[in-house]
Every structure is written in structure tokens, then in C-alpha cells.
Amino acid sequence: MREKRDLLSIGHTAFDYIIQVNEFPLPNSATTINKMRTFHGGAAANVAVVASSLGLKSSLISAVGGDFLGSTYQDQLKNLKINVDDMILVEEDKTPTAFVLTDENDDQIFYFYWGAATRFKESPVPIEGILDAQAVHLATGDPTFNCKCGKFARENEKLISFDPGQDLHMYSSQDLLDVLQICDILFGNHHEIDRILKSINMGIGELQDYGPSIVVETRGRKGSVIYSTEKIVIDAVERDPTDPTGAGDSYRAGFLKSFLAGESLEYCGKLASSVSSFIVEAEGCQTNVPNLEMAEKRMEGYFK
């Protein structure tokens, strides 16, 4: 018998190459890489890993290649007791790989090799995985797969959050309308929320009437804004940043942990900000993941 889960995260699991440069090169020029390391990443996996550390029973559905089998990444997910039984395995291809370049201003450029994730579109809806979960988080991934998973989750009265992230450019206006109509919470940074609103020709209020009643906009060092029946501004928990990669995904995990526990939206934002503050203190999306006690202690100390 399958175990019930608090949160199912759908989307990319990836190997990350985190690259630091002084400045991004212009076309037809070069720049020196100051530092490069390989980490575990992928937005859906980042959310699942952080959520698990915070105490949620998590599951993960991604498309991975043959290089994932027997990897330290697979072992890590199993050790965290994240359910990966419904992963889409494409043995003849590679696991998605991200190349994340960060300059001295903490601006970032992403290059992403989809590899096995090109099979998302033709994959069936993971019926059992969705039915087992209380909530479904649609992260970066194929729009068609996310839309059909979201629709099945809605038909079965699951809480649905949506974060297209770096794959926003793959969504047509109609794709966005389809998935936004069935989701409860929309996550995005300030650039992504602006692009979504322009694409569907709506304001925040119109968007909330159409689909997600809660819109969460993260603003990096400027904190975050939660739009619900009111506008809630949350300060960033300031730390000396080493690498901003993965901060947004950890914010989403912290927010969902609190939301599923019935906390206020202000509390959700404060805990989420506290969780993400740990991630920026170390290179990699899953290197410095806090448990719930650590996150709550930092939150209480900062927001007192």
C-alpha cells in the first residue's frame, strides 16, 4: 500500500554546474570562470528536498536519464525518504543539466540541457502519485505535462501551486491561461510575474479572480510580496550571500510547509524568507538546507 504524501513536486531534477564570473561576456567574446562546482538541483527536486527537511512527506516526479541510476543524487533522495517511485526513466539519455552563471552583481544566466525531460510531453499523468498527495507543486518542466497533471489534480481537489520559473518562455499565453485557471498559488520572481501578467493581459486583481487567489512575488534582497485579499510585504532575512541559486525554490518549500500547516500568509512568508536565507549562505541549491527548528529560530530572531 502506498504511503500518503503531503506534497508532490512535479518538474525537473537536474545536475547543476554553478559557475561564477566577474561579468557576462558580450557576443563573440569570452570571460574567465572564477569558480565552478557540480551540485544536485532542478527546481522540482529542490522544493522536494527542502520540504522534506522541513518535515513534509514529499514525493517527486521528474524525467531522468540513465546517469541518475546509482548516482549520489538518487541515494540522497532515498535517504531523505522522498518517494521517487513514479520517476520517468529514460536510460538512453542524460539527466537534465543546468549551467548557472552568476556575476559579481548576483545577476544570473541559465543554460539548460533538457535531455530525458524531453519525454515529459509524451508521458502519461502520474495518477497514483497525484492521488497520494495532499498538494501538488508544478515546477519548471514541460507546459503540456504540467497542464494535464494540474487538471487531473484539480479534478481530485488537490491544492495546486505553480512556478514556471526559467521555463516560462515555453508557455504560450493559452498555456498560461490553462494552468493558471486551475492553480491556487502562483509563485514567481518580479520579472516572471510581470511577464505573466503581460502575456495574459491582466492585472494582479484580474489574475486572482481568474485563477490563483494567492500570488507570491519574490524580489531577492528586497524581500517578497504576497497578494491575497490584502498586500503583504515580507522583508528578506539578510545574510552574507555566497550563491543565490536555489533561494527561490527553498522559499516555495518553506511557504508551502507553513501553508499546509494552516499558518497565516504573513507567517508563511516570514518562514519562507528564513528558509531561503540558509540556501544563499553556501554554493548549490541543496547544500545548506535547514530543518524546521533552525528555520523557525532564525525567523523568530529576525522578525521579533
N, C-alpha and C positions, 0 to 999 in steps of 0.2 A: 504494500500500500504506500502510495506517495505521500510525502510529508507536506502539509500546508505551509505556504511561504507568505511572508509579509510583503515582499517586494520582488517583482520580476523586472529585470533590466534587459531591454532588447536593443541590440546595436553592436557596435564594434568592440572587439577585443584585439589589441594590436601590440606589436613590439615597437617601442619608441626610441628613436635616436634624438637625444636632446643636444642641440648644437648651440654654442654661444659664440657670437661675433661682436665686434665693435660696432659695425654698421652693415646694413644690407648692401650688396653690390648693385650697381646700375646694370642694365642690359649690356652684354658683350664686355663685361669686366669681371674681376674676381675680388674676393676678400679672404682674409685669413681666418681660419677657425681657431678660436682660443681654447675651446674645450669640447669634447664630445664623449657622451656615455650612452649606454643602452639600458633601457628600463622597460618595465611592464606598463602597458597603457591601454588606450581605447576608451572612449567616453562611457560606453555601457559598462565595461568591466570596472572602470574607476568608480562609478557610482555603486556597483555591487560590492566592491571590496571595502569602500569606506562605510557603506551602510551596514555591512556585516560586522565591521569593527565597532560600530556604534550600537550593535545589539539587535539589528533586524535580521530575520531569517531571509536570506537573499537567494535568488536564482538568476541565472544569466543565460541568454540565448544569443550567440554570435556565430558567424561563419569563420571557421579557422582552417588552416592548412595542415599538411602532414607534419610540418615542423613543430606544431603545437604538441603533438603526442610525445609524452615522456619529457617534456620541457619543464624547467623550473617554474614556469608560469602555470602550467597545468597543476603541478604539485602544490603551488601556493593557493590556488583557488580551492582545491580539495581540502587543504589544511584549514582553510577558513570556513569550511563546511558550506561553501556556496554550491548550490545544485547546478551542475553543468550537463545533466543527462540529455538535455534537448539541444545541445550544440550541433550546428550544421558542419559536418566534417567533409572537407574536400582534400583528400590525401595527395592528389597530384598537383596541388597548387600551394602557394605560400600563405601564411597568416598575414593579414593586413599589417602594413608597416608605415609608421609615421616618422617624418623627418621634421623636427620642430626647431626653427632657427629663432633665437632671441637676441636682440641687440642691446646695447648699453642703456637704452631708454625703456627696456622691458616691453618693447613692441615685438610682435611675433609674426612670422610667416610659416605656414604649414604646407608641406608636401605629403601627399598620402597615396600609398600604393594599395589598391583595394584587394588584389589577389583573390583569395577564396570568397571574399564578400561580394563578388560579382554574382554569386549564386543566390544571394538573398531573394532577388526578384522572382525566381522560379520556385522558391521553397514554399511548402505549404504552411498554413497558420499552425503554430505550435499549440494545439488545442489544450492538451493536458497541462502544459506549463502555465498557460494563462488562467485556466480554471483553478489551478492550485494556489494562485496568488491573490492577495488582498488588493494590491495595487500594481499597476504596470507603468513603467517608465520607458518611453520611446526616445532613445538617444540617437546619436549620429548613426546613419545607416541608409539603406535604400528606401526612398519615399514610398514605392509601391508596397513593399513588405511592411513598413511601419503603418501605412494606412489600413491594410487589411487586418493586421494584428490589432490595431486600435479599434476598428469597427467590431471585431469579434469580442474584444474586451468590453466595449460599451454595451453590446447586446447582453453581456453577462454581468452587467452592473459593477464593473471594477472601477476603482479610482484610476484615472489616467493622467499622467504628466507627460509633457512633450518638450524636447530640447533638440532642435535640428542641428545646432552648433555649426561646425565648419562645413557641414553638408547642406546648409541652407540653399546654396546656389543650385542644388539639384532639384529643388522643389519648384514646380510651376505655381502660378497663382492658384490654379484649381486644386493642385495637390495640397497646398497650404489650407485652402478653404475646407477641403475634405477632412483633414486631420484636426484642424482647429475646432471644427464643429463638434467633435466627439471628445475633446480633452477637457479636463477640469483645471489643470495648472499649466501655464506656459512659462518656460524658463528661457532666458536669453541675455546676452550682454547688451549694452546700449546700442551698439552697431546693429546687432541682429534684430532687436525689437524694432528699430527704425526701418530696417529693410523689409521686415514682415508687414508692417503697417502700410508702407508704400506699395508693396506688392499686391495687397488685398484692398487697398484704397479705403482704409478705415482708420479711425482714431482709437485710442485705448478704450474709451467707453463703448464704442460700437463693437469692438472686438469682444469685450466682456459680455455684451448682450448676445453676441453671435455664438460664442463657444466658451472659452476658459474664463470662469468667474474670477480667477486669480492669475495675475500676470506678475512675474518676478523678473526684474531687470537688474542685473549686476553691473557695477561700474568700477571694478578694480579697486584702486586705492580710495576712490570716492564713496565706497560702500555699495549699498543696494537700495532699490525702491520696490516696495510691494504694493501693487494696485489691487484693491478689493473694493469693498463698499467705501473705503477711505484710502488715502495715500499714506503709506507708512515708510518713513526713511530710516534706514539702518546704517550706522557707521561701520566702516571696515575696522576690524581688530588689527591695528597696525603692528607689524613685526618687521624686522630687518630681512627683506626678501632675498632669497638665493635664486629661486626659479619659480615664476608664476604658473608654469604648466600644470594643469590639473586642478587649479584652485576652484574654477567654476564647477567642475564635476563634484568635488567634495562639498561645495556649498549646496548643491542639489541634494546630495545624500543626507546632509545634516538637516536641511529643511524638511525633507520627506520623513526622516526619523521622528522629528518633533510633530509634524502634521498628523502622522498616523497615530501618534500618542495622544492626540486631541488638544495640543497646546495652541495658544493664541498665535496669530500670524506674526506679531511682534517678537514673541519668544522664538518662533521658527526661524525668523531672520537673524536674530542675535546668535542662536546656536550655530546656524549655518555659517555665519561670518567667523565665529570662533573656530569651527572645524577647518575652514579653508585657510585660516591663519597658520595652522600647523603645516599644511602642504607646501606653502611658499618658502618655508624655512629650510627645505632641502631639495636637491635636484630630483626630478621624477615625480610622477603623479601618485605613486603608491609607496613612497619611501618613508614618509614621516606621518603615517596615519594615526590619529589619536583614537583612544577608546572614549566611551561616553563620559566617564568620570573626568578624564583630562579636559575634554571639551567644555563640560559644564563648569569646571573650576576656572578655566580661563575666561569664560563668559561672565561668570559672577564677579571676577576680579576686574574685568574691563568695563562692564556696564553698570557697576554699582553706583 
